[in-house]
Amino acid sequence: MKSGFRKIDTFLAVVETGSFEGAAKKLFITSSAVSLRISTLESEMGTLLLLRRRPCVLTPQGHIFYRHANQLHQVKQLMENELASCCKKDS
């Protein structure tokens, strides 16, 4: 399940930390991996989500994506918690 959310989690980490380097440290990956994930995400979305400044700045499209990415992240956490709880009951 984690791999399907890697790009979204990476995007959220960049927004939270304000930089690709900060996101890389938070996620325990390289800055080039962060850059690749963000570039791939932007390509898939067909729009620029972040302005590469210090700190990184959301574009108008990035603000929309951020709002929905946060919602997806919360739903993912709820689902993982519920599944973990379910598995404990079955053991």
C-alpha positions in Angstrom: 0.0 0.0 0.0 2.8 2.4 0.8 4.2 2.5 -2.8 1.0 3.9 -4.2 1.2 6.9 -1.9 5.0 7.6 -2.2 4.7 10.6 -4.5 1.9 12.1 -2.5 3.8 11.6 0.8 6.8 13.1 -0.9 4.9 16.1 -2.0 3.4 16.7 1.5 6.9 16.4 3.0 8.3 19.1 0.6 5.4 21.4 1.5 5.9 20.7 5.3 9.6 21.2 5.2 9.8 23.8 2.5 12.5 22.1 0.5 13.5 19.0 -1.3 16.4 18.5 1.0 14.2 18.7 4.1 11.8 16.2 2.6 14.6 13.9 1.7 15.8 13.9 5.3 12.3 13.4 6.7 11.7 10.5 4.3 15.2 9.0 4.6 15.8 9.2 0.8 18.0 11.3 -1.4 17.2 14.7 -2.7 17.4 13.4 -6.2 14.7 10.8 -5.4 12.5 13.6 -4.1 13.1 15.6 -7.2 12.2 12.6 -9.4 9.0 11.8 -7.5 7.9 15.5 -7.7 8.7 15.7 -11.4 6.8 12.5 -12.1 3.9 13.7 -10.0 3.8 17.0 -11.9 4.0 15.2 -15.2 1.1 12.9 -14.2 -1.0 15.8 -13.1 -0.1 17.8 -16.2 0.8 20.9 -14.2 3.5 22.5 -12.1 2.7 22.1 -8.4 5.7 23.7 -6.8 8.0 26.7 -7.6 11.6 25.6 -6.9 12.6 28.4 -4.6 13.8 28.5 -1.0 11.5 27.7 0.5 9.5 25.9 -2.2 6.2 27.7 -3.0 2.9 26.1 -4.0 1.5 27.2 -7.3 -2.3 27.8 -7.5 -2.7 24.2 -8.8 -0.3 23.1 -6.0 -2.7 24.5 -3.4 -5.6 22.5 -4.9 -3.5 19.4 -5.0 -2.2 20.0 -1.4 -5.8 20.2 -0.1 -6.8 16.9 -1.7 -3.4 15.2 -0.9 -3.9 16.0 2.8 -7.4 14.4 2.6 -6.0 11.3 0.9 -3.2 11.1 3.5 -5.8 11.2 6.4 -8.0 8.5 4.7 -4.9 6.3 4.2 -3.9 6.6 7.9 -7.5 5.8 9.0 -7.5 2.8 6.6 -4.1 1.5 7.9 -5.2 1.9 11.5 -8.5 0.1 10.9 -6.7 -2.7 9.0 -4.1 -3.1 11.8 -6.9 -3.2 14.4 -8.8 -5.8 12.4 -5.7 -8.0 12.1 -5.1 -7.9 15.9 -8.6 -9.0 16.5 -8.2 -12.0 14.1 -5.0 -13.1 15.8 
